[in-house]
Amino acid sequence: MTLDMAKQICMIQRTELGKQYREYFIQLEKDYKALQEQIDVSNLTPEMQLFNQMFKAVAKTQQELQTTQKEVKQLQQKADKVQGTVTDIKHAVIFQPDNWRAGFK
């Protein structure tokens, strides 16, 4: 799935005006990214080149953090499901310690 396709899905409006807005914003982002690639940083002062490198590193770190946060959220949801299962098993064993099979009837 491409980024453009994801945006189309996320911004669905069933009108012609909604489609025009989506296409406008997608094109705007493409133009912005193309402009960023055209900037020649070799003409910048060493301080500004360092700042540019730091900015790119921070941006990459933020993207990685967002990805990690999504993964953690998914794992937390899975853990919550497992926790519910473990709690149910504990209750079956705790309430009838002499007959553990009684909880499974």
N, C-alpha and C positions, 0 to 999 in steps of 0.2 A: 504494500500500500504506500503510495507516495504522500508527501506532505500536502500537496494540493488536493488530492482525493480526500484525505482526512478532513481538511478544512471544508470541503464541499459537504461532506456528511455532517460535520459539526454545525454548520451554519445553514442548515436547510430552511429555506423559506419557499413556499410554493407559489411565489409571484415572480413576475419578470423583474420587478424592481429589486427584490431580494437577490436574484441571480446577478444583476448588475453590480450590486454592492459587493457581493462575494468576489466577483471577478476583479473589481477595482482594488480591493484590499490584497488579493493574491498578487496582482500585478505590482502593486506598490511595494510589497515585501520583496519581490524578485528584483525590482529596480534598486531598492536599498541595498540588497546583498551584492548586486553587481557593482554598485558604486563603492562599497567597502573593499571589494577586490581590486579596484582600479587605483586606490590610494597608494602612492609610492612613499613608503615610510623611510626609505634611505635618505631622503632629503630632510628628515626631521633631525632635531638636535639629539644628542645621545640620551638626554634626560627624557625627551618625549618618546624616543624609541623604547626606552625602558618602561615608561608608563604604558605604552601600547602593549608590550609583552605582558605586563602585569594585568592589564585589563582583560586581555584574551585568556590568561590563566584563570582569572576570577570567573569569567563567563563560563569557561569549560567546567570549572569546579561546581558552579551553581547548577549547570545542566546535569552533571553526575549526581549531585545531591538530590535533585528532583527525581531522577530515575531511581536512586536508592530509596528515597522516601516512598515512592510508589510500590517498590518491591517489599519494603517493610510493612506497608499497609496490607498488602495482599497476604503476606506471611502471618500477620497478626490476625487477619480474618480466619485463616486456616487454623491457627492456634486456638482461637476462640471456639471453633467448631470441635476441635479435639478436646479442649478443656471441658466442654459440655458433656462429651461422651465419657470422659474419665470421671467426672462428677457423678454421672448416672451409675457407673459401675461401682464406685465407692459406696453409694447409698445402698445398692443391692447387697453388698457384702457387709456393710456396717449394721444394717437393720436386721439381718438374719445371719449372724455369724456361724450358727450351727448348720444351716442348710443353705449354702451358697447357690444352689441350683433353683431354689424357690423363686428367686427374682427373675428368672428367665422363662417362666411358664406363660 
